[in-house]
Amino acid sequence: MNLIGGAEIYLHDLSTLFRKLGFEVEIIQLGFKQEIIKKKCLTIKFIQIKGTFKRLFFPYFISREFSKLEDEDAFNIYNYPRYSIFRKSTYKNAIGIFHGVEWDIKLIPYLSREIKYRRTNFIGLIYAMMKYIYFTIIVPYCIRKSFSKLDKVVSVDTNIFNYIKKKFFYKIVLIQNYVDLKIFNPFILPTMSDKDKKIILVPRNLNIARGVHLIPMIVNILRKRRSDFIFYLVGTGPLEKFLEQQIRKDDLHNHIKLLGHINHFDLPGYYTASTLVLVPSLFSEGTSLAVLEGMACGKVVLTTDVGGIKEIGKDGITKIVISANPKNIAEKINILLDNGCLRKKIGKEAFKYVKKNFRKELWEKKWKDLILSYEIN
């Protein structure tokens, strides 16, 4: 399985846990072509959605396909609950995984950001409006419908209780995200180094929700005060072109590097090579893996307090809370770059905190207990 983002990593580790418990695992997902890949105890079925209309409304059609392929006698996991809305009401043994609220956004700020940083014409405005309607009306509706189709919904944070009706609370099981301390820890050798500069690592998908469009503005403010820093952006996404243009326009080549996609298992060395980790998310976050991974590697993580990130650590003790404001972020970075003792103190507490509360073994035990609570033939 090609690990790309947090949801894919989660699916990989959950599949591994199921196999340890003796299950044969079959993964059904959207793909570029219809094909089946078989491994030892794992089968991956790729579903192709053909036609412009169907691709445009793929959430509807992929949900239909899932309902057709579901085995009544199997134990079914929906990596996103909304895709279960067409499953038969008579079917049992199904759990949905809620990875965080996706609709905690306001119309005007969302549209203005989309138009300014991603799509700059009238067609772009229409597209952005359609996305907004999808995430703020259709997705919440499908989530509510999914609760009647599923036995349980595993949520990665408690933020779900702010958006779901109380009558559904009994179906929610809290199993927060996790970090594998065998992979992410302060003792991993750095992957790279920059002798003359301090590294601020930004391990983010390059999209509006993750706040990466703020980086050029942060750099322009920060370089008025110092030159001994560089931002390493790890990830890909729709804002890549915008970032490349800003780097050329403002001549930021000495302070921003776009590293693209990095394999999940190679990431630890990038964390340990960094001086700081920045997670400037604006919305649509669960208990962020990037935050947990940075803390597990003993680094100071500067992050906004949105979504499930609020539930990770304490400001000034295990992390540094920032507002999604370039000036505020630049000021916090400037202070921390000059205070090695503070970085070391917070990083040490962050590692201890994650080890106690978010290590992978705790996550596995909670999932194992949930699975074994079912009577499965």
C-alpha positions as MATLAB code, in Angstrom:
seq = 'MNLIGGAEIYLHDLSTLFRKLGFEVEIIQLGFKQEIIKKKCLTIKFIQIKGTFKRLFFPYFISREFSKLEDEDAFNIYNYPRYSIFRKSTYKNAIGIFHGVEWDIKLIPYLSREIKYRRTNFIGLIYAMMKYIYFTIIVPYCIRKSFSKLDKVVSVDTNIFNYIKKKFFYKIVLIQNYVDLKIFNPFILPTMSDKDKKIILVPRNLNIARGVHLIPMIVNILRKRRSDFIFYLVGTGPLEKFLEQQIRKDDLHNHIKLLGHINHFDLPGYYTASTLVLVPSLFSEGTSLAVLEGMACGKVVLTTDVGGIKEIGKDGITKIVISANPKNIAEKINILLDNGCLRKKIGKEAFKYVKKNFRKELWEKKWKDLILSYEIN';
ca = [
       0.000    0.000    0.000;
       1.327    3.417   -0.937;
       1.158    5.532    2.223;
       0.270    9.121    1.369;
      -1.530   10.920    4.192;
      -2.874   10.362    7.676;
      -5.998    8.467    6.561;
      -3.912    6.029    4.501;
      -1.498    5.428    7.386;
      -4.451    4.817    9.692;
      -5.957    2.314    7.248;
      -2.640    0.517    6.862;
      -2.130    0.137   10.616;
      -5.738   -0.891   11.226;
      -5.483   -3.548    8.502;
      -2.312   -4.853   10.138;
      -4.113   -5.075   13.493;
      -7.011   -6.987   11.934;
      -4.597   -9.467   10.379;
      -2.916   -9.989   13.765;
      -6.354  -10.870   15.152;
      -6.782  -13.537   12.486;
      -8.974  -11.692    9.986;
      -8.573  -11.810    6.248;
      -8.660   -8.196    5.119;
     -10.231   -6.837    1.948;
      -9.877   -3.149    1.150;
     -12.241   -1.525   -1.355;
     -11.282    1.933   -2.565;
     -11.498    4.369   -5.453;
      -8.835    3.874   -8.107;
      -7.720    5.000  -11.556;
      -8.692    1.616  -12.999;
     -10.714   -1.449  -12.052;
      -8.300   -3.994  -10.625;
      -7.687   -6.417   -7.774;
      -4.338   -6.763   -5.985;
      -3.811   -9.771   -3.734;
      -1.151  -10.173   -1.078;
      -0.776  -12.665    1.799;
      -3.844  -11.896    3.923;
      -4.845   -8.740    2.111;
      -6.927   -8.076   -1.000;
      -7.275   -4.574   -2.438;
     -10.127   -3.904   -4.865;
      -9.969   -0.672   -6.831;
     -13.225    0.772   -8.121;
     -13.129    3.024  -11.166;
     -15.776    5.718  -11.552;
     -16.210    6.392  -15.280;
     -17.684    9.463  -16.919;
     -17.320   13.184  -16.172;
     -20.676   13.413  -14.393;
     -19.971   10.437  -12.127;
     -16.456   11.659  -11.333;
     -17.848   15.070  -10.434;
     -20.283   13.470   -8.004;
     -18.047   10.569   -7.031;
     -19.018   10.542   -3.305;
     -22.559    9.558   -4.287;
     -21.523    6.923   -6.810;
     -18.717    5.446   -4.715;
     -21.168    5.079   -1.811;
     -23.507    3.212   -4.151;
     -20.693    0.908   -5.241;
     -19.677    0.207   -1.657;
     -23.239   -0.792   -0.770;
     -23.326   -3.262   -3.684;
     -20.025   -4.879   -2.756;
     -20.553   -5.157    0.991;
     -20.651   -8.701    2.355;
     -23.462   -9.210    4.862;
     -21.413  -11.712    6.855;
     -18.227   -9.632    6.959;
     -17.050   -7.187    9.612;
     -17.186   -3.872    7.767;
     -15.158   -0.741    8.419;
     -15.929    2.540    6.647;
     -12.868    4.770    6.690;
     -15.283    7.688    6.263;
     -18.782    7.149    7.755;
     -20.542    9.132    5.022;
     -19.830    6.409    2.470;
     -22.129    4.017    4.352;
     -25.373    5.885    3.625;
     -26.637    3.327    1.083;
     -25.816    0.130    2.975;
     -28.764   -2.139    3.746;
     -30.393   -1.467    7.094;
     -30.535   -5.213    7.818;
     -26.744   -5.554    7.686;
     -24.832   -5.589   10.982;
     -21.205   -5.497   12.106;
     -20.201   -2.108   10.691;
     -18.074    0.680   12.132;
     -17.319    4.105   10.662;
     -14.182    6.126   11.400;
     -14.650    9.856   11.893;
     -11.300   11.545   11.194;
     -12.340   15.035   12.260;
     -14.940   17.684   11.497;
     -14.587   18.809    7.879;
     -17.161   21.593    7.896;
     -15.834   23.960   10.604;
     -15.419   26.721    8.009;
     -17.146   30.042    7.296;
     -18.320   31.011    3.810;
     -16.617   34.365    3.139;
     -13.134   33.498    4.526;
     -13.242   30.157    2.709;
     -14.220   31.659   -0.667;
     -11.749   34.535   -0.376;
      -8.861   32.169    0.359;
      -9.818   29.781   -2.445;
     -10.021   32.621   -4.977;
      -6.871   34.386   -3.795;
      -4.571   31.399   -3.453;
      -5.995   28.689   -5.672;
      -8.560   29.688   -8.304;
      -8.523   33.253   -9.598;
     -11.466   33.460  -12.040;
     -15.256   33.210  -12.131;
     -15.176   29.465  -12.811;
     -12.954   29.139   -9.773;
     -15.536   30.985   -7.681;
     -18.277   28.584   -8.817;
     -16.064   25.586   -8.071;
     -15.186   26.946   -4.619;
     -18.869   27.527   -3.875;
     -19.704   23.956   -4.884;
     -16.955   22.669   -2.577;
     -18.272   24.783    0.264;
     -21.815   23.448   -0.235;
     -20.491   19.899   -0.361;
     -18.469   20.170    2.850;
     -20.945   22.229    4.888;
     -24.298   20.798    3.761;
     -23.898   17.448    2.010;
     -21.152   15.966    4.206;
     -22.920   16.777    7.531;
     -26.170   15.361    6.113;
     -24.436   12.138    5.060;
     -22.716   11.884    8.452;
     -26.083   12.134   10.220;
     -27.572    9.517    7.891;
     -24.615    7.210    8.438;
     -25.307    6.974   12.162;
     -28.489    5.008   11.429;
     -26.516    2.624    9.173;
     -23.607    1.874   11.496;
     -23.302    0.090   14.848;
     -20.566    2.402   16.093;
     -18.600    5.427   14.939;
     -14.998    5.683   16.095;
     -14.015    9.340   16.454;
     -10.404   10.498   16.685;
     -11.378   13.476   18.862;
     -14.175   14.849   21.044;
     -14.872   17.734   18.651;
     -17.512   15.525   17.036;
     -19.787   16.089   20.051;
     -20.007   19.778   19.119;
     -21.488   18.950   15.719;
     -23.553   15.772   16.196;
     -26.998   15.525   17.818;
     -27.089   14.096   21.344;
     -29.289   11.185   20.277;
     -26.260    9.746   18.428;
     -23.772   10.124   21.290;
     -24.236    6.528   22.457;
     -22.821    5.240   19.168;
     -19.595    7.238   19.399;
     -16.402    5.547   20.619;
     -13.423    7.838   21.253;
     -10.152    6.368   19.989;
      -7.705    9.192   19.455;
      -4.964    9.153   16.864;
      -1.545    7.827   17.770;
       2.134    7.758   16.954;
       4.446    4.759   16.637;
       7.343    5.507   18.989;
       9.398    2.750   17.390;
       9.462    4.900   14.254;
       9.116    8.454   15.618;
      11.364    9.339   18.562;
      14.114   11.821   19.471;
      16.869    9.263   18.895;
      16.423    8.908   15.114;
      19.417   10.212   13.168;
      18.667   13.370   11.135;
      18.048   12.797    7.429;
      19.584   16.080    6.307;
      21.262   19.138    7.716;
      21.737   22.778    6.853;
      24.898   24.008    8.555;
      24.155   27.700    8.159;
      20.424   27.706    8.865;
      17.870   26.566   11.385;
      15.163   24.356    9.896;
      11.445   24.931   10.386;
       9.692   21.777    9.193;
       6.148   22.067    7.798;
       4.846   18.485    7.281;
       1.553   19.389    5.579;
      -0.530   18.620    2.535;
      -0.325   21.750    0.408;
      -3.909   22.955    0.642;
      -5.841   25.877    2.115;
      -7.062   23.986    5.185;
      -3.478   23.283    6.271;
      -2.467   26.960    6.193;
       0.616   26.539    3.984;
      -0.279   29.660    1.969;
       0.848   31.648    5.036;
       4.476   30.507    4.719;
       5.682   33.123    2.159;
       4.192   35.922    4.288;
       5.821   34.511    7.414;
       9.177   34.339    5.640;
       8.917   37.942    4.394;
       8.331   39.138    7.958;
      10.974   36.915    9.523;
      13.787   37.696    7.065;
      13.611   41.375    8.026;
      14.958   40.260   11.402;
      17.290   37.396   10.525;
      18.618   35.218    7.700;
      19.619   32.034    9.530;
      16.451   30.015    8.828;
      14.803   27.893    6.161;
      11.337   26.341    5.864;
      11.171   22.770    4.580;
       7.691   21.964    3.271;
       7.008   18.235    3.099;
       3.937   17.327    1.071;
       2.090   17.863   -2.178;
      -1.224   19.443   -3.079;
      -3.119   22.102   -5.038;
      -1.170   25.050   -3.593;
       2.169   23.831   -4.923;
       1.948   26.112   -7.978;
       1.057   29.129   -5.830;
       4.001   28.501   -3.508;
       6.410   28.119   -6.428;
       5.184   31.436   -7.863;
       5.589   33.226   -4.520;
       9.084   31.834   -4.047;
      10.084   33.205   -7.468;
       8.225   36.502   -7.053;
       9.726   37.393   -3.652;
      13.046   35.585   -4.183;
      12.515   33.225   -1.252;
      14.719   30.397   -2.570;
      17.110   30.726    0.370;
      14.295   30.413    2.897;
      11.739   27.945    1.464;
      12.290   24.481    0.007;
       9.453   22.375   -1.374;
      10.488   18.786   -0.748;
       7.345   17.129   -2.161;
       6.029   13.809   -0.897;
       8.270   11.955    1.550;
       7.631    8.318    2.439;
       6.068    8.000    5.891;
       8.885    5.799    7.176;
      11.513    8.331    6.066;
       9.836   11.237    7.861;
      11.360   10.751   11.354;
      14.788   11.884   10.164;
      13.282   15.104    8.836;
      11.683   15.804   12.208;
      14.887   15.204   14.166;
      16.829   17.378   11.707;
      14.504   20.311   12.320;
      14.768   23.087   14.879;
      11.005   23.676   15.017;
       7.880   22.062   13.577;
       5.073   24.284   12.271;
       1.447   23.082   11.845;
      -0.592   26.219   10.922;
      -3.946   24.535   10.185;
      -7.034   26.701    9.647;
      -9.818   24.076    9.803;
     -10.730   20.429    9.182;
      -8.323   18.791   11.648;
      -8.588   15.773   13.910;
      -5.862   14.813   16.376;
      -3.161   15.709   13.869;
      -0.542   13.049   13.143;
       1.963   15.788   12.231;
       1.605   17.325   15.701;
       1.991   13.955   17.426;
       4.967   12.960   15.272;
       6.768   16.245   15.910;
       6.219   15.959   19.660;
       7.306   12.303   19.627;
      10.591   13.384   18.026;
      11.185   15.784   20.904;
      10.553   18.951   18.919;
       8.669   22.119   19.767;
       5.512   22.126   17.650;
       3.908   25.472   16.886;
       0.279   24.890   16.033;
      -3.107   26.505   15.903;
      -5.815   25.306   18.292;
      -8.358   24.077   15.739;
     -10.418   20.883   15.686;
      -8.884   17.949   17.499;
      -5.515   19.704   17.895;
      -7.012   21.463   20.925;
      -6.931   18.111   22.702;
      -3.195   17.619   22.257;
      -0.962   19.017   24.996;
      -0.802   22.390   26.730;
       0.438   25.729   25.455;
       3.888   26.620   26.753;
       4.425   23.170   28.276;
       4.234   20.575   25.497;
       3.549   22.825   22.493;
       3.285   26.473   21.446;
      -0.136   27.729   20.367;
      -0.261   30.267   17.556;
      -3.015   32.197   15.810;
      -3.308   31.788   12.041;
      -1.651   35.141   11.563;
       1.702   35.506    9.749;
       2.955   38.230   12.106;
       2.127   36.206   15.228;
       3.719   33.062   13.808;
       6.869   34.930   12.743;
       7.236   36.481   16.214;
       6.883   33.109   17.965;
       9.390   31.489   15.591;
      11.866   34.335   16.063;
      11.745   33.958   19.865;
      12.098   30.171   19.797;
      14.985   30.138   17.313;
      17.017   32.147   19.831;
      16.021   30.138   22.894;
      17.568   26.701   22.763;
      16.885   26.013   26.443;
      13.155   26.601   26.002;
      13.070   24.424   22.881;
      14.818   21.617   24.720;
      12.520   21.887   27.750;
       9.273   21.861   25.734;
      10.534   19.141   23.397;
      11.416   16.894   26.331;
       7.972   17.383   27.917;
       6.283   16.838   24.547;
       7.949   13.435   24.121;
       6.965   12.349   27.640;
       3.390   13.532   27.084;
       2.964   11.655   23.787;
       4.561    8.523   25.214;
       2.049    8.537   28.050;
      -1.103    9.416   26.095;
      -0.758    8.759   22.361;
       1.535    5.799   21.787;
       0.396    3.264   19.215;
      -0.025    0.438   21.731;
      -2.837    2.333   23.479;
      -4.622    2.861   20.165;
      -4.271   -0.819   19.265;
      -5.666   -1.940   22.627;
      -8.753    0.275   22.291;
      -9.424   -0.980   18.771;
      -8.833   -4.585   19.822;
     -11.276   -4.235   22.728;
     -13.886   -2.752   20.400;
     -13.504   -5.465   17.766;
     -13.588   -8.288   20.302;
     -16.786   -6.862   21.802;
     -18.565   -8.105   18.677;
     -19.704  -11.689   18.332;
     -18.304  -12.516   14.896;
     -18.584  -15.961   13.354;
];
